[in-house]
Amino acid sequence: MSKKAKQYTAQEKARVAMEAIKGELTMVQISSQYGVHATQINRWKKEAVEAMVCGFTSKPKAVDTSQAELLSQLYQQIGQLTVERDWLKKNLQPLDLAVKKGLIDMHHTQLSIKHQCRLLGLNRSSYYARPTAITADDQKILNRMDEIFTEHPYYGNRRMMHVLRAEGIMIGRKRVRRYYQILGIEAIYPKMNLSKRNQAHKVYPYLLSFVRETTSFHNLDMIMQF
């Protein structure tokens, strides 16, 4: 016995189609939330857009004037909200992580924390993460690394790891690199692209290549004489 397909009302179809038109959720998220296949959602979205176009192009009936005006106002509000949302997302991106965390309202009745994080462009893991305090042992290692780096500012994280291990401090390279970031230090060494010539300097010809070419032609003439 084949399973009967689920029937959706016009209101349910319109709700799913509006979610697809707004674009706040991906097609996978909409499909998972409403239990509708992505192909069906795209079909409803296309029908909704065509109905909107027909609603603006065709002359409304006298009995449906109020309903057409209401739909027009709703579409205008949706378009305005979409523009405002995109503007907010663009201008919220440069904000610091701490500032974004401060904008989250945990007690909001209509917007969940997940939805607020999505609007702010903030990962939920970053929101729930809490910085851990530096222990006394870590502080001792940091102080020792600062002393070593002051004497040898050219030590990288690999060399620093070997020096600390020689002193009995068992530490890995990744941890040393993280401590370098905490201390705000970096090994002093020649960086890349330091040998670029000054474009204003005069370029002299390579005379050795000219001598080689002249010598080769001279040898060729001697061979031809034989």
Residue frames as qw, qx, qy, qz and C-alpha x, y, z in Angstrom:
[[0.000, 0.889, 0.458, 0.000, 0.00, 0.00, 0.00],
 [0.440, 0.422, -0.018, 0.792, 1.55, 3.31, -1.10],
 [0.279, -0.465, -0.441, 0.716, 1.93, 6.10, 1.39],
 [0.169, 0.861, 0.449, 0.167, -0.47, 8.98, 0.84],
 [0.412, 0.313, -0.062, 0.853, 1.25, 12.27, 0.07],
 [0.189, -0.532, -0.491, 0.663, 0.77, 15.03, 2.60],
 [0.168, 0.750, 0.455, 0.449, -1.59, 17.80, 1.56],
 [0.324, -0.214, -0.232, 0.892, -0.60, 21.39, 2.30],
 [0.121, 0.839, 0.488, -0.208, -3.00, 24.29, 2.69],
 [0.406, 0.779, 0.123, 0.462, -2.64, 27.54, 0.81],
 [0.324, -0.920, 0.165, -0.149, -1.48, 29.27, 3.98],
 [0.797, -0.409, 0.359, 0.261, 1.27, 26.68, 4.54],
 [0.717, 0.400, 0.300, 0.486, 2.44, 26.97, 0.95],
 [0.135, 0.917, 0.040, 0.374, 2.51, 30.75, 1.20],
 [0.553, -0.800, 0.231, 0.023, 4.50, 30.60, 4.45],
 [0.815, -0.155, 0.386, 0.404, 7.13, 28.31, 2.93],
 [0.552, 0.625, 0.275, 0.478, 7.29, 30.36, -0.27],
 [0.090, -0.968, 0.040, -0.231, 7.80, 33.59, 1.68],
 [0.694, -0.606, 0.319, 0.222, 10.66, 32.03, 3.63],
 [0.751, 0.151, 0.401, 0.502, 12.32, 31.11, 0.33],
 [0.313, 0.827, 0.210, 0.418, 11.74, 34.59, -1.12],
 [0.347, -0.931, 0.113, -0.035, 13.15, 36.38, 1.94],
 [0.708, 0.503, -0.398, 0.297, 16.37, 34.33, 1.73],
 [0.361, -0.737, 0.440, -0.366, 17.15, 34.47, 5.46],
 [0.753, -0.258, 0.601, -0.074, 17.38, 30.66, 5.58],
 [0.055, 0.365, -0.809, -0.458, 19.07, 28.32, 3.14],
 [0.707, 0.049, -0.431, -0.558, 17.03, 25.88, 1.10],
 [0.527, 0.019, -0.829, 0.187, 18.29, 23.01, 3.26],
 [0.004, 0.047, 0.626, -0.778, 17.19, 24.78, 6.45],
 [0.548, 0.077, -0.012, -0.833, 13.73, 25.56, 5.03],
 [0.693, 0.070, -0.646, -0.311, 13.32, 21.96, 3.85],
 [0.396, -0.013, -0.822, 0.409, 14.34, 20.63, 7.27],
 [0.151, 0.038, 0.455, -0.877, 12.10, 23.06, 9.17],
 [0.619, 0.184, 0.065, -0.761, 8.91, 22.49, 7.19],
 [0.595, -0.010, 0.803, -0.022, 9.53, 18.94, 5.98],
 [0.662, 0.692, 0.169, -0.234, 9.17, 19.88, 2.30],
 [0.784, 0.076, 0.332, 0.519, 11.53, 18.84, -0.49],
 [0.215, -0.498, 0.177, 0.821, 13.67, 21.57, -2.04],
 [0.102, 0.176, 0.706, 0.679, 12.16, 20.95, -5.49],
 [0.130, -0.704, -0.692, -0.094, 8.67, 21.55, -4.12],
 [0.268, -0.721, -0.210, 0.603, 9.83, 24.69, -2.33],
 [0.194, -0.246, 0.421, 0.851, 11.30, 26.10, -5.55],
 [0.002, -0.423, -0.761, -0.492, 8.03, 25.34, -7.35],
 [0.213, -0.793, -0.543, 0.174, 5.98, 27.16, -4.70],
 [0.298, -0.570, 0.044, 0.764, 8.41, 30.06, -4.74],
 [0.139, 0.033, 0.589, 0.795, 8.07, 30.36, -8.52],
 [0.111, -0.614, -0.728, -0.282, 4.26, 30.25, -8.29],
 [0.282, -0.762, -0.377, 0.444, 4.29, 32.90, -5.55],
 [0.242, -0.392, 0.246, 0.853, 6.49, 35.23, -7.59],
 [0.033, 0.257, 0.700, 0.666, 4.30, 34.76, -10.67],
 [0.190, -0.726, -0.661, -0.003, 1.22, 35.50, -8.55],
 [0.285, -0.662, -0.140, 0.679, 2.88, 38.66, -7.26],
 [0.160, -0.142, 0.473, 0.855, 3.68, 39.79, -10.81],
 [0.079, -0.470, -0.756, -0.449, 0.14, 39.07, -11.94],
 [0.255, -0.733, -0.545, 0.317, -1.20, 40.95, -8.96],
 [0.200, -0.577, 0.052, 0.790, 0.73, 44.08, -9.98],
 [0.065, -0.084, 0.612, 0.784, 0.06, 43.84, -13.73],
 [0.132, -0.467, -0.802, -0.349, -3.58, 42.79, -13.82],
 [0.269, -0.408, 0.021, -0.872, -6.40, 45.11, -12.85],
 [0.004, 0.087, 0.886, -0.456, -7.85, 44.10, -9.48],
 [0.225, -0.545, -0.727, -0.352, -11.53, 43.46, -9.19],
 [0.242, -0.610, 0.026, -0.754, -13.69, 45.92, -7.36],
 [0.815, -0.508, -0.157, -0.230, -14.57, 43.42, -4.65],
 [0.881, -0.174, -0.140, 0.416, -10.87, 42.59, -4.01],
 [0.242, 0.826, -0.121, 0.495, -9.59, 46.17, -3.79],
 [0.500, -0.772, 0.293, -0.262, -8.95, 46.07, -0.06],
 [0.929, -0.204, 0.266, 0.155, -7.21, 42.69, -0.27],
 [0.717, 0.517, 0.044, 0.465, -5.02, 43.85, -3.18],
 [0.002, -0.869, 0.212, -0.448, -4.02, 46.96, -1.24],
 [0.732, -0.602, 0.298, -0.115, -3.18, 44.86, 1.78],
 [0.927, 0.077, 0.198, 0.308, -1.03, 42.53, -0.30],
 [0.473, 0.734, -0.051, 0.485, 0.72, 45.49, -1.90],
 [0.304, -0.844, 0.280, -0.342, 1.51, 46.95, 1.52],
 [0.881, -0.370, 0.293, 0.041, 2.81, 43.60, 2.73],
 [0.837, 0.348, 0.110, 0.408, 5.10, 43.22, -0.29],
 [0.196, 0.840, -0.155, 0.482, 6.42, 46.74, 0.21],
 [0.570, -0.726, 0.314, -0.222, 7.11, 46.00, 3.87],
 [0.948, -0.092, 0.232, 0.199, 8.89, 42.76, 2.97],
 [0.653, 0.582, 0.007, 0.485, 11.05, 44.58, 0.43],
 [0.091, -0.865, 0.226, -0.438, 11.85, 47.36, 2.91],
 [0.767, -0.556, 0.307, -0.095, 12.71, 44.86, 5.65],
 [0.926, 0.164, 0.137, 0.312, 14.94, 42.92, 3.26],
 [0.415, 0.734, -0.119, 0.525, 16.87, 46.07, 2.32],
 [0.367, -0.801, 0.286, -0.376, 17.23, 47.09, 5.99],
 [0.919, -0.320, 0.228, 0.038, 18.39, 43.59, 6.97],
 [0.821, 0.360, 0.036, 0.442, 21.05, 43.52, 4.24],
 [0.144, 0.821, -0.183, 0.521, 22.24, 47.00, 5.26],
 [0.618, -0.690, 0.284, -0.247, 22.52, 45.96, 8.91],
 [0.964, -0.071, 0.160, 0.199, 24.43, 42.78, 8.03],
 [0.636, 0.583, -0.059, 0.502, 26.91, 44.75, 5.93],
 [0.015, -0.779, 0.259, -0.571, 27.57, 47.32, 8.67],
 [0.767, -0.564, 0.212, -0.222, 27.68, 44.81, 11.53],
 [0.935, 0.211, -0.172, 0.228, 30.49, 42.77, 10.00],
 [0.424, 0.568, -0.393, 0.586, 33.36, 45.10, 11.10],
 [0.538, -0.701, 0.157, -0.441, 32.18, 45.10, 14.73],
 [0.051, 0.464, -0.834, 0.293, 34.34, 43.49, 17.35],
 [0.492, -0.162, -0.853, -0.071, 33.43, 40.07, 18.73],
 [0.164, -0.260, -0.678, 0.668, 32.78, 41.47, 22.19],
 [0.289, 0.172, 0.017, -0.942, 30.43, 44.10, 20.76],
 [0.543, -0.033, -0.642, -0.541, 28.46, 41.48, 18.83],
 [0.397, -0.213, -0.856, 0.253, 28.14, 39.36, 21.97],
 [0.002, 0.237, 0.464, -0.853, 26.79, 42.37, 23.84],
 [0.406, 0.077, -0.270, -0.870, 24.03, 42.82, 21.24],
 [0.427, -0.161, -0.869, -0.191, 22.58, 39.37, 21.92],
 [0.501, -0.311, 0.263, -0.764, 19.42, 39.46, 24.03],
 [0.115, 0.069, -0.987, 0.094, 19.07, 36.14, 25.85],
 [0.200, 0.362, 0.752, -0.514, 15.54, 36.94, 27.06],
 [0.325, 0.214, -0.326, -0.861, 14.04, 37.99, 23.73],
 [0.621, 0.171, 0.636, -0.425, 10.62, 36.38, 23.32],
 [0.740, 0.593, 0.116, -0.296, 10.47, 36.34, 19.51],
 [0.564, 0.680, -0.467, 0.046, 14.07, 35.98, 18.34],
 [0.940, -0.306, -0.008, 0.154, 16.05, 32.99, 19.51],
 [0.403, -0.731, 0.404, 0.374, 19.78, 33.22, 20.23],
 [0.626, 0.082, 0.643, 0.434, 20.42, 31.14, 17.10],
 [0.365, 0.780, 0.430, 0.269, 18.48, 33.60, 14.94],
 [0.155, -0.975, 0.066, 0.142, 20.16, 36.62, 16.55],
 [0.556, -0.467, 0.523, 0.445, 23.59, 35.12, 15.92],
 [0.565, 0.374, 0.601, 0.424, 22.66, 34.55, 12.28],
 [0.179, 0.940, 0.263, 0.122, 21.55, 38.17, 11.89],
 [0.282, -0.907, 0.260, 0.175, 24.78, 39.43, 13.47],
 [0.700, 0.574, -0.416, 0.083, 26.99, 37.08, 11.46],
 [0.234, -0.601, 0.673, -0.361, 28.22, 35.49, 14.68],
 [0.580, 0.049, -0.811, -0.058, 28.89, 31.80, 15.27],
 [0.715, -0.590, -0.134, -0.351, 26.98, 30.37, 18.19],
 [0.867, -0.150, -0.271, 0.391, 30.11, 28.60, 19.37],
 [0.363, 0.337, -0.185, 0.849, 31.86, 31.97, 19.57],
 [0.388, -0.605, -0.055, -0.693, 28.94, 33.38, 21.57],
 [0.858, -0.470, -0.138, -0.157, 28.86, 30.56, 24.11],
 [0.764, 0.158, -0.344, 0.522, 32.67, 30.33, 24.39],
 [0.411, -0.909, 0.008, -0.062, 34.03, 31.82, 27.60],
 [0.437, 0.670, -0.500, 0.331, 37.72, 32.80, 27.90],
 [0.855, -0.374, -0.301, 0.196, 39.67, 30.77, 30.43],
 [0.255, -0.937, 0.235, -0.038, 41.89, 32.50, 32.95],
 [0.578, 0.541, -0.557, 0.253, 45.67, 32.04, 32.84],
 [0.853, -0.473, -0.205, 0.080, 46.88, 29.76, 35.60],
 [0.388, -0.849, 0.329, 0.142, 49.93, 30.37, 37.78],
 [0.734, -0.142, 0.545, 0.379, 51.92, 27.69, 35.92],
 [0.544, 0.658, 0.378, 0.359, 51.08, 29.27, 32.58],
 [0.030, -0.997, 0.040, -0.062, 52.13, 32.66, 33.90],
 [0.591, -0.605, 0.443, 0.298, 55.51, 31.27, 34.94],
 [0.689, 0.205, 0.540, 0.439, 56.05, 29.86, 31.45],
 [0.308, 0.881, 0.261, 0.248, 55.02, 33.17, 29.90],
 [0.276, -0.932, 0.209, 0.107, 57.48, 35.06, 32.10],
 [0.662, -0.351, 0.540, 0.384, 60.29, 32.66, 31.21],
 [0.600, 0.500, 0.489, 0.389, 59.50, 32.90, 27.50],
 [0.097, 0.987, 0.085, 0.097, 59.58, 36.69, 27.78],
 [0.457, -0.762, 0.388, 0.246, 63.03, 36.52, 29.38],
 [0.685, -0.028, 0.597, 0.416, 64.37, 34.15, 26.72],
 [0.469, 0.718, 0.416, 0.304, 62.90, 36.19, 23.87],
 [0.099, -0.988, 0.068, 0.098, 64.40, 39.39, 25.26],
 [0.480, -0.584, 0.553, 0.350, 67.86, 37.81, 25.08],
 [0.282, -0.055, 0.809, 0.512, 67.24, 36.05, 21.75],
 [0.464, 0.474, 0.222, -0.714, 64.56, 37.92, 19.74],
 [0.429, 0.398, -0.622, -0.520, 65.27, 35.76, 16.68],
 [0.166, -0.015, 0.975, -0.150, 63.94, 32.59, 18.34],
 [0.528, -0.114, -0.466, -0.701, 60.89, 31.14, 16.63],
 [0.781, -0.324, 0.172, -0.505, 58.34, 28.88, 18.29],
 [0.946, 0.115, -0.298, 0.052, 60.26, 25.74, 17.34],
 [0.475, 0.398, -0.507, 0.599, 63.55, 26.96, 18.85],
 [0.353, -0.467, 0.344, -0.734, 61.74, 28.28, 21.92],
 [0.921, -0.194, -0.102, -0.321, 60.13, 24.88, 22.41],
 [0.837, 0.174, -0.411, 0.316, 63.52, 23.13, 22.46],
 [0.165, 0.464, -0.456, 0.741, 64.95, 25.68, 24.91],
 [0.599, -0.400, 0.213, -0.661, 62.02, 25.28, 27.30],
 [0.968, -0.071, -0.205, -0.125, 62.19, 21.49, 27.08],
 [0.627, 0.334, -0.496, 0.500, 65.91, 21.63, 27.88],
 [0.106, -0.402, 0.457, -0.786, 64.96, 23.47, 31.07],
 [0.005, 0.130, 0.939, -0.317, 62.48, 20.75, 32.02],
 [0.447, 0.368, 0.278, -0.766, 59.31, 22.47, 30.79],
 [0.303, 0.179, 0.883, 0.312, 57.43, 19.95, 28.64],
 [0.348, 0.640, 0.196, -0.656, 55.58, 22.02, 26.09],
 [0.629, 0.372, 0.608, 0.309, 54.51, 21.59, 22.48],
 [0.284, 0.050, 0.320, 0.902, 55.00, 23.84, 19.51],
 [0.140, -0.629, -0.565, -0.515, 51.33, 24.76, 19.18],
 [0.474, -0.766, -0.376, 0.215, 51.24, 25.87, 22.79],
 [0.469, -0.338, 0.083, 0.812, 54.38, 27.96, 22.30],
 [0.132, 0.321, 0.479, 0.806, 52.80, 29.57, 19.24],
 [0.304, -0.758, -0.526, -0.239, 49.68, 30.40, 21.27],
 [0.526, -0.666, -0.195, 0.492, 51.81, 31.93, 24.02],
 [0.378, -0.007, 0.273, 0.885, 53.63, 33.98, 21.39],
 [0.081, -0.582, -0.515, -0.624, 50.24, 35.39, 20.36],
 [0.472, -0.774, -0.411, 0.094, 49.34, 36.15, 23.98],
 [0.529, -0.513, 0.009, 0.676, 52.64, 37.96, 24.53],
 [0.380, 0.905, 0.117, -0.155, 52.33, 39.74, 21.21],
 [0.270, -0.677, 0.565, 0.388, 55.84, 38.80, 20.08],
 [0.869, 0.487, 0.070, -0.045, 57.22, 37.49, 16.81],
 [0.765, -0.248, 0.289, 0.519, 60.64, 36.23, 15.83],
 [0.166, 0.865, -0.213, -0.423, 62.83, 38.75, 14.04],
 [0.629, -0.053, 0.654, 0.417, 64.01, 37.34, 10.71],
 [0.052, 0.263, -0.445, -0.855, 64.31, 38.52, 7.10],
 [0.600, 0.439, 0.491, -0.454, 60.89, 38.62, 5.53],
 [0.591, 0.333, 0.624, 0.387, 60.02, 37.77, 1.95],
 [0.344, 0.800, 0.340, 0.354, 60.19, 40.24, -0.94],
 [0.377, -0.843, 0.032, 0.383, 63.03, 42.27, 0.59],
 [0.510, -0.242, 0.493, 0.662, 65.22, 42.12, -2.53],
 [0.426, 0.761, 0.469, 0.137, 62.96, 44.10, -4.84],
 [0.463, 0.059, 0.128, 0.875, 64.89, 46.71, -6.78],
 [0.080, 0.644, 0.244, -0.720, 64.04, 50.36, -6.79],
 [0.574, 0.621, 0.504, 0.178, 62.21, 51.16, -10.01],
 [0.122, 0.985, -0.041, -0.116, 63.87, 54.60, -10.13],
 [0.491, -0.580, 0.533, 0.373, 67.39, 53.14, -10.30],
 [0.488, 0.625, -0.450, -0.411, 69.12, 52.82, -13.65],
 [0.940, -0.011, 0.340, -0.016, 69.41, 49.30, -15.07],
 [0.005, 0.705, -0.619, -0.346, 72.90, 48.57, -16.42],
 [0.846, 0.314, -0.340, -0.264, 73.41, 45.91, -19.13],
 [0.851, -0.367, 0.370, 0.057, 74.89, 42.55, -18.17],
 [0.264, 0.778, -0.507, -0.262, 78.26, 42.76, -19.94],
 [0.386, -0.317, 0.865, 0.040, 79.25, 39.16, -19.25],
 [0.682, 0.413, 0.588, -0.133, 76.41, 37.88, -21.42],
 [0.471, 0.846, -0.120, -0.221, 77.60, 40.15, -24.24],
 [0.072, -0.657, 0.738, 0.133, 81.14, 38.73, -23.94],
 [0.567, -0.009, 0.821, -0.059, 79.78, 35.19, -24.04],
 [0.663, 0.641, 0.342, -0.181, 77.74, 35.88, -27.17],
 [0.295, 0.857, -0.377, -0.192, 80.75, 37.52, -28.87],
 [0.278, -0.481, 0.830, 0.059, 82.98, 34.59, -27.94],
 [0.663, 0.219, 0.707, -0.109, 80.50, 32.05, -29.24],
 [0.600, 0.775, 0.090, -0.178, 80.18, 33.88, -32.56],
 [0.074, 0.791, -0.590, -0.144, 83.99, 34.06, -32.84],
 [0.464, -0.226, 0.856, 0.010, 84.29, 30.31, -32.26],
 [0.695, 0.495, 0.495, -0.165, 81.60, 29.72, -34.87],
 [0.430, 0.850, -0.229, -0.201, 83.57, 31.76, -37.44],
 [0.151, -0.595, 0.784, 0.093, 86.72, 29.71, -36.70],
 [0.611, 0.079, 0.783, -0.082, 84.78, 26.47, -37.22],
 [0.638, 0.700, 0.243, -0.211, 83.38, 27.69, -40.52],
 [0.190, 0.817, -0.495, -0.228, 86.90, 28.49, -41.76],
 [0.319, -0.311, 0.893, 0.068, 87.94, 24.87, -41.24]]
